[in-house]
Amino acid sequence: MRSRLRRWFSDPLVLLCVASGLLAFVVQSGELGTADTMHRLQTTHWLWTSEPQVFPNEYPEFGLHGRGGQLYSWYGIGQSLLMLPADLVGTWVAHWKIFAGYGDDPAVRSIVVSYSTSILVNVLTALVAFRLLRQLQFSVREAVLGVLALMLCTTHLHYTQNMMENNYIMLLTLTGFSFQYEWLRTGSHRALFWGSAALGLNLLTRLTTGLDLIAGGIFILCVLWFEGVRGRELRERSLDYCKIAAPVYALFVLADRLYQFYRFGSFTNTYVSLFAKEQRLADPTLPANFPWSTPFHQGVLGPLFKPEKSVFLFDPLLGLAVLLLILLWRRLSPEVRAYGVTSLLLLVGYICFYARYTYWAGDFAWGDRYVSTSVELVALLAVPLLLRYRVDIGRWVWRVGIALIVVSLIIQLASLAFWLPLEIYQMETLGHPTFVIALRFRNIAGFALGKMQEWGLNNESMTQDPWDYVHITTWNFLPFLLRRVGAAPEWVVETAFIIWWTCLAGLGVACWKLWHVVEW
């Protein structure tokens, strides 16, 4: 038994799963992160209870009138389905006698859902990202450290704590790429089916992930093209791909359209057109092209260079990945070239698609949440390429790369410190543009030193909602939040701190062990 355990904990993949699971555990606040996810969880509840998707008091801030005049959520059902098992368990646990006197801040149900779902998605993402990097011919060491960099040094870490749909989309897209690539190498129709199903499932979460479906096909075509496949062979492989992928995609499109018809009585429209119609009725001053009223150039330059949302500031590994792809292009294998080109095209596609959208920046989010998943797909290559071609890139590029990794880690850790609306509230008085990341570090220092009021970091907007004020004025981790709210008994708070510190230490040990294993 001891020898078996020793073998397990000498296996880098086992250690990677342990580290990713513990990471997801220690960063949780017990809250779902945003109102978006809370609304999606309410849809989950609607699936198996008699509760509505949208409560009347939430309208007009949220919800659209659909069939029979009922209010429905405007989101896809994908993430709601993901949370269904956890919601069943969380609702059951919330009715235990031990929680009878608990004030539900944060709610037991949301604690169970956020912890279990985030841990599951994080572990599965680590596994499939490792699998894909190995398929791209990176070594175990390069793949392991590449996955750790994805988990710790990109906005993936922030969205592990704040459970938007981003990381779920990331998981499904990586799975689609990995299994479709397996088909390319082995001819396995089963692998192509499951890869296509993963990409198709994305459509139920966010319809714009149709871009990810297109990217899957581009990835396969690019690999074939860079390997010199042309003419008849290219056409035959493409036809073989479409025979499996197209029906699978059509099935998920049909599922999405049936859900749309159930809610709004149409197979062809989207929630955006309905949302625009109701908003213009409520506010006739809105432009006729609302919500596509942003000048295209602003929507393109904003996510690239705006200090409040720039992808290069919130994900510095993106810049490193792009630099390495340019410098090393001639040395890269066809599959790495294909993945690099595809992920960059996907990023450009998302930026251009949302460029004219009125809310292109994603509103209450850390960075630009609409493009962050595609950014992370590009950034996944940064550390593996840096390690593999250390000798070829030169000393200055290596030093720049290490510096960017360290900076990225610090930025992502800072993103966890407070609930994400903090800086958005502050910008109501600080104005625009605001360098959000610098403001976050100022907030950390101000809170730690008790200088928030003295430094002018508090404003009236932060205090309008009492729960919001409590949430954004404490460290955004469950034990600290439980202690700040005061709804849980003292012994529960102390137990939560013991478990949290133990798991944090366990994460450190797992990362140290993993580093030792892959180093040797």
C-alpha positions in Angstrom: 0.0 0.0 0.0 2.8 2.4 0.9 4.6 1.6 -2.3 1.5 2.3 -4.3 0.9 5.6 -2.6 4.6 6.5 -3.2 4.2 5.7 -6.9 1.0 7.8 -7.1 2.7 10.7 -5.5 5.7 10.4 -7.8 3.4 10.5 -10.9 3.4 14.1 -12.2 -0.2 13.7 -13.5 -1.5 12.7 -10.1 0.3 15.6 -8.5 -1.0 17.9 -11.1 -4.6 16.9 -10.3 -4.0 17.2 -6.6 -2.5 20.7 -7.1 -5.3 21.9 -9.4 -7.9 20.6 -7.0 -6.4 22.2 -3.9 -5.9 25.4 -5.9 -9.6 25.6 -6.8 -10.4 24.9 -3.1 -8.3 27.5 -1.5 -9.4 30.4 -3.8 -13.1 30.0 -3.3 -15.1 32.6 -1.5 -18.3 30.5 -1.2 -20.1 33.0 -3.4 -20.7 32.4 -7.1 -18.8 35.5 -8.1 -21.3 37.5 -10.1 -25.0 38.0 -10.6 -24.7 36.3 -14.0 -23.8 33.0 -12.4 -26.5 33.5 -9.7 -29.1 33.8 -12.5 -27.8 30.7 -14.2 -28.0 28.8 -10.9 -31.6 29.9 -10.6 -32.2 28.4 -14.0 -30.6 25.2 -12.6 -33.1 25.3 -9.8 -36.0 25.9 -12.3 -35.0 22.6 -14.0 -36.0 20.5 -11.1 -38.2 22.6 -8.8 -41.3 24.7 -9.2 -39.4 28.0 -8.9 -39.3 30.4 -11.9 -36.2 31.2 -14.0 -36.6 34.8 -13.1 -38.4 36.3 -10.1 -40.7 39.3 -10.9 -38.8 41.7 -8.7 -35.6 41.1 -10.8 -37.2 42.7 -13.9 -36.4 45.0 -15.7 -32.8 44.7 -14.5 -32.8 41.0 -15.5 -35.0 38.8 -17.6 -37.0 39.0 -20.8 -40.7 38.4 -21.5 -41.2 35.2 -23.4 -44.0 32.8 -24.2 -47.2 33.3 -22.2 -45.8 36.6 -20.9 -43.5 34.8 -18.5 -40.1 36.0 -17.5 -37.2 33.9 -18.7 -33.4 34.1 -18.3 -31.6 35.3 -21.4 -28.6 33.0 -21.0 -27.9 29.7 -22.6 -28.6 26.6 -20.5 -25.1 25.1 -20.6 -23.6 26.3 -17.3 -27.0 25.7 -15.6 -26.7 22.0 -16.7 -23.2 21.9 -15.4 -24.3 23.0 -11.9 -27.3 20.7 -11.7 -25.7 17.9 -9.7 -24.1 20.3 -7.3 -27.4 22.2 -6.9 -29.2 19.0 -6.0 -26.6 18.2 -3.4 -26.3 21.8 -2.1 -30.1 22.2 -1.7 -30.2 18.9 0.3 -27.2 19.9 2.5 -28.8 23.4 3.1 -31.7 21.6 4.8 -29.6 19.7 7.3 -30.5 20.5 10.9 -27.0 21.7 11.6 -27.6 24.7 9.3 -31.0 25.6 10.8 -29.8 28.7 12.5 -27.3 29.8 9.8 -28.0 33.2 8.2 -27.1 32.2 4.7 -24.3 34.7 4.1 -22.9 33.2 1.9 -25.6 30.6 1.4 -24.8 26.9 2.0 -26.1 26.0 -1.4 -23.8 28.5 -3.2 -20.8 27.2 -1.1 -21.5 23.6 -2.2 -22.1 24.6 -5.9 -19.0 26.9 -6.1 -16.6 24.6 -4.4 -17.6 21.3 -6.1 -18.1 22.8 -9.6 -14.9 24.9 -9.6 -12.8 22.0 -8.4 -14.2 19.6 -11.0 -13.7 22.0 -13.9 -10.2 22.9 -12.7 -9.0 19.3 -12.4 -10.5 18.3 -15.7 -8.9 21.4 -17.4 -5.5 20.4 -16.0 -5.9 16.9 -17.4 -7.0 17.9 -20.8 -4.5 20.8 -21.1 -1.7 18.3 -20.1 -3.0 15.9 -22.7 -3.0 18.5 -25.5 0.5 19.7 -24.7 1.8 16.2 -24.8 0.0 15.7 -28.1 1.9 18.8 -29.4 5.1 16.9 -28.6 6.1 18.8 -25.5 7.9 16.9 -22.8 6.3 15.9 -19.5 8.2 18.7 -17.7 7.2 21.3 -20.3 3.6 20.2 -20.3 3.3 20.1 -16.4 4.8 23.6 -16.0 2.7 24.9 -18.9 -0.4 23.7 -17.2 0.7 25.2 -13.8 1.3 28.5 -15.6 -2.2 28.3 -17.1 -3.7 27.7 -13.7 -1.7 30.3 -11.7 -0.4 32.9 -14.2 -3.4 33.7 -16.4 -7.0 35.0 -15.8 -8.0 31.3 -15.5 -7.1 31.7 -11.8 -9.5 34.6 -11.3 -12.3 32.8 -13.0 -11.6 29.7 -10.9 -12.6 31.9 -7.9 -15.4 33.8 -9.7 -17.4 31.1 -11.4 -18.4 32.7 -14.7 -18.8 30.5 -17.7 -15.2 31.2 -19.0 -13.4 28.2 -17.5 -16.1 25.8 -18.5 -15.8 27.1 -22.1 -12.0 26.7 -21.9 -12.4 23.1 -20.7 -14.7 22.2 -23.6 -12.6 23.9 -26.2 -9.4 22.3 -25.1 -11.2 18.9 -25.0 -12.5 19.5 -28.6 -9.0 20.4 -29.8 -7.4 17.4 -28.1 -9.8 14.7 -29.3 -10.1 16.1 -32.8 -6.4 16.1 -33.1 -6.3 12.5 -31.8 -8.6 11.6 -34.8 -6.2 13.3 -37.1 -3.3 11.2 -35.9 -5.2 7.9 -35.3 -8.2 8.0 -37.6 -10.5 7.2 -34.6 -14.0 8.3 -35.4 -14.9 7.9 -31.7 -12.3 10.5 -30.8 -13.6 12.9 -33.5 -17.2 12.3 -32.2 -16.3 13.2 -28.6 -14.1 16.1 -29.6 -17.0 17.5 -31.7 -19.4 16.9 -28.9 -17.3 18.9 -26.5 -17.1 21.8 -28.9 -20.8 21.5 -29.7 -21.7 21.5 -26.0 -20.2 25.0 -25.8 -23.1 26.3 -27.9 -25.5 25.6 -25.1 -23.4 27.9 -22.8 -22.8 30.8 -25.2 -23.8 30.8 -28.8 -20.8 32.9 -29.9 -18.7 29.8 -29.1 -19.5 28.9 -32.7 -16.2 30.6 -33.2 -14.6 27.8 -31.2 -16.2 25.2 -33.5 -14.8 26.9 -36.5 -11.4 27.1 -34.7 -11.4 23.3 -34.2 -11.7 22.8 -38.0 -9.1 25.5 -38.7 -6.7 23.7 -36.3 -7.1 20.4 -38.2 -6.7 22.1 -41.6 -3.6 24.1 -40.4 -1.9 20.9 -39.2 -2.5 19.2 -42.6 -1.4 22.3 -44.5 1.8 22.8 -42.5 2.6 19.1 -43.0 2.3 19.6 -46.8 -1.0 17.8 -47.3 -2.7 19.2 -50.4 -5.1 18.4 -53.2 -7.2 15.2 -53.1 -5.8 14.0 -49.8 -6.7 17.3 -48.1 -10.3 17.1 -49.5 -10.7 13.5 -48.4 -9.6 14.2 -44.9 -11.8 17.3 -44.7 -14.8 15.3 -46.0 -14.2 12.6 -43.4 -14.0 15.3 -40.7 -17.3 16.9 -41.8 -19.2 13.5 -41.9 -18.7 13.1 -38.2 -18.4 16.7 -36.9 -21.2 18.4 -38.9 -24.1 16.1 -37.6 -22.8 16.5 -34.0 -22.7 20.3 -34.3 -26.2 20.3 -35.9 -27.6 18.3 -33.0 -26.3 20.9 -30.5 -27.6 23.8 -32.6 -31.0 22.1 -32.7 -30.9 21.7 -28.9 -30.1 25.4 -28.4 -32.8 26.4 -30.9 -35.4 24.2 -29.1 -34.6 25.9 -25.8 -34.9 29.3 -27.5 -38.3 28.3 -28.9 -39.5 27.0 -25.6 -38.7 30.3 -24.0 -39.4 32.9 -26.7 -41.4 31.1 -29.4 -38.8 31.5 -32.2 -36.2 29.2 -33.7 -34.3 32.0 -35.4 -33.8 34.9 -33.0 -31.3 35.4 -30.1 -31.8 37.0 -26.7 -29.8 40.1 -28.0 -32.6 41.1 -30.4 -35.3 40.7 -27.7 -33.1 42.5 -25.1 -32.6 45.4 -27.6 -36.4 45.6 -28.2 -37.3 45.7 -24.6 -34.6 48.2 -23.7 -35.6 50.6 -26.5 -39.2 50.4 -25.4 -38.0 51.4 -21.9 -35.6 54.0 -23.1 -36.5 55.5 -26.6 -33.2 57.6 -26.5 -31.1 54.5 -27.1 -29.6 54.4 -30.6 -31.4 52.4 -33.3 -28.4 49.9 -33.6 -28.3 49.2 -29.8 -26.7 47.0 -28.5 -24.2 47.2 -31.4 -23.5 50.9 -31.0 -19.7 51.0 -30.2 -17.5 52.3 -33.0 -15.6 49.3 -34.4 -12.1 50.8 -33.8 -12.9 51.4 -30.1 -14.1 47.9 -29.6 -10.9 46.6 -31.2 -8.4 48.9 -29.5 -10.1 48.7 -26.1 -9.4 45.1 -25.3 -5.9 45.5 -26.7 -4.7 48.7 -25.1 -7.3 50.2 -22.7 -5.8 50.3 -19.2 -9.0 49.1 -17.7 -9.3 46.0 -19.9 -6.1 45.4 -21.9 -5.5 41.7 -22.5 -1.7 42.4 -22.4 -2.0 43.8 -18.9 -4.4 41.3 -17.4 -2.6 38.3 -19.2 1.1 39.2 -19.7 1.8 35.7 -20.8 -0.1 36.5 -24.0 2.7 38.9 -25.0 5.3 36.3 -24.2 3.5 33.6 -26.3 3.2 35.9 -29.3 6.9 36.9 -29.0 8.0 33.3 -28.9 5.8 32.3 -31.8 7.4 35.0 -33.9 11.0 34.4 -32.9 10.8 30.6 -33.1 8.4 30.2 -36.1 10.9 28.3 -38.3 11.8 25.9 -35.5 8.3 25.0 -34.5 6.7 21.7 -35.4 3.6 21.8 -37.8 1.2 21.0 -34.9 2.5 23.8 -32.7 2.4 26.2 -35.6 -1.2 25.1 -36.3 -2.2 25.6 -32.6 -0.5 29.0 -32.4 -2.2 30.3 -35.6 -5.6 28.9 -34.6 -5.6 30.3 -31.1 -4.5 33.7 -32.4 -7.2 33.7 -35.1 -9.7 32.8 -32.4 -8.6 35.7 -30.3 -8.9 38.1 -33.2 -12.3 36.6 -34.1 -13.7 37.3 -30.6 -12.3 40.8 -30.5 -13.8 41.7 -33.8 -17.1 40.0 -33.0 -17.7 41.9 -29.8 -16.1 45.2 -31.1 -19.4 46.9 -31.9 -21.2 45.4 -28.8 -22.2 48.2 -26.4 -20.9 46.1 -23.5 -17.8 44.8 -25.3 -15.7 44.9 -22.1 -18.0 42.4 -20.2 -19.0 45.0 -17.6 -18.5 43.5 -14.1 -15.4 41.4 -14.8 -11.7 41.2 -14.2 -10.3 42.1 -17.7 -12.3 41.5 -20.8 -14.2 38.3 -20.0 -15.5 37.9 -23.6 -12.0 37.3 -25.0 -10.1 36.0 -21.9 -10.7 32.3 -22.8 -9.1 32.8 -26.2 -6.3 34.7 -24.6 -5.6 31.8 -22.2 -5.5 29.4 -25.2 -2.7 31.4 -26.7 -0.9 31.9 -23.4 -0.9 28.1 -22.8 2.1 27.9 -25.2 4.2 30.5 -23.5 6.0 28.5 -20.8 6.4 25.2 -22.8 8.0 27.2 -25.6 10.2 29.1 -23.3 11.5 25.9 -21.6 11.9 23.9 -24.9 13.8 26.6 -26.7 15.7 28.2 -23.8 19.1 27.8 -25.6 17.9 29.1 -28.9 16.1 32.2 -27.8 19.0 34.0 -26.1 19.6 35.2 -22.6 17.6 38.4 -22.8 14.4 36.7 -24.1 14.8 34.1 -21.3 15.1 36.8 -18.7 12.1 38.7 -20.1 10.1 35.5 -20.1 10.9 34.7 -16.5 10.1 38.3 -15.5 6.7 38.1 -17.3 5.9 34.8 -15.6 6.6 36.4 -12.2 4.6 39.5 -13.0 1.7 37.4 -14.3 1.6 35.3 -11.1 1.6 38.5 -8.9 -1.2 40.0 -11.0 -3.4 36.9 -10.9 -2.9 36.5 -7.1 -3.9 40.1 -6.7 -7.1 39.5 -8.7 -8.2 37.1 -5.9 -7.8 39.5 -3.0 -11.1 41.3 -3.4 -14.5 40.8 -5.0 -14.2 42.0 -8.6 -16.7 45.0 -8.5 -14.5 46.9 -6.1 -12.5 48.9 -8.7 -15.7 49.3 -10.9 -17.4 51.1 -7.9 -14.3 53.2 -7.4 -14.1 54.3 -11.0 -17.4 56.0 -10.6 -15.6 58.7 -8.6 -12.0 58.2 -9.9 -13.1 58.5 -13.5 -11.7 57.0 -16.7 -9.3 55.8 -17.8 -8.1 54.0 -14.7 -5.2 51.5 -14.5 -7.2 48.8 -12.8 -4.3 46.5 -11.9 -2.4 49.3 -10.2 -5.6 50.3 -8.4 -6.0 46.7 -7.2 -2.5 46.8 -5.6 -3.3 50.2 -4.0 -6.5 48.6 -2.6 -4.5 45.7 -1.2 -2.1 48.0 0.5 -4.8 50.3 1.7 -6.9 47.5 3.2 -3.9 45.8 4.8 -2.8 49.1 6.4 -6.3 50.3 7.3 -5.9 53.3 5.0 -8.8 52.9 2.6 -10.7 55.9 3.8 -7.6 58.1 4.2 -6.4 57.3 0.7 -9.8 58.1 -0.8 -10.6 54.6 -1.8 -14.0 54.4 -0.3 -17.0 56.1 -2.0 -20.8 56.2 -1.7 -21.3 53.6 -4.5 -19.6 51.0 -2.4 -22.1 51.4 0.4 -25.4 51.5 -1.4 -25.8 47.8 -1.1 -25.0 46.6 2.4 -24.0 43.1 1.3 -21.8 44.4 -1.5 -20.0 46.7 1.0 -19.4 43.7 3.3 -18.2 41.6 0.4 -15.7 44.1 -1.1 -14.2 45.2 2.3 -12.7 41.8 3.2 -10.3 39.3 1.7 -12.3 37.3 -0.8 -11.8 33.9 0.6 -14.5 31.9 2.5 -13.0 31.9 6.0 -12.5 35.7 6.0 -15.9 36.3 4.5 -17.6 34.1 7.2 -15.8 36.0 9.9 -16.6 39.4 8.4 -20.3 38.6 7.9 -20.8 37.2 11.4 -23.7 34.8 10.4 -21.8 31.6 11.2 -20.9 30.3 14.7 -17.4 31.0 15.9 -16.5 27.3 15.8 -17.5 27.1 12.2 -15.3 30.1 11.3 -12.3 28.6 13.2 -12.8 25.2 11.6 -13.0 26.9 8.1 -9.7 28.7 8.8 -8.0 25.4 9.9 -9.1 23.6 6.8 -8.2 26.6 4.6 -4.6 26.9 6.0 -4.2 23.1 5.8 -5.2 23.0 2.2 -3.0 26.0 1.4 -0.1 24.2 2.9 -1.0 21.1 1.0 -1.1 23.1 -2.2 2.4 24.3 -1.5 3.7 20.8 -0.8 2.0 19.5 -4.0 3.6 22.2 -6.1 7.0 21.7 -4.5 6.7 17.9 -5.0 5.6 18.4 -8.6 8.5 20.7 -9.3 10.9 18.1 -7.8 9.4 15.3 -9.9 9.5 17.1 -13.2 13.0 18.6 -12.6 14.5 15.2 -12.3 
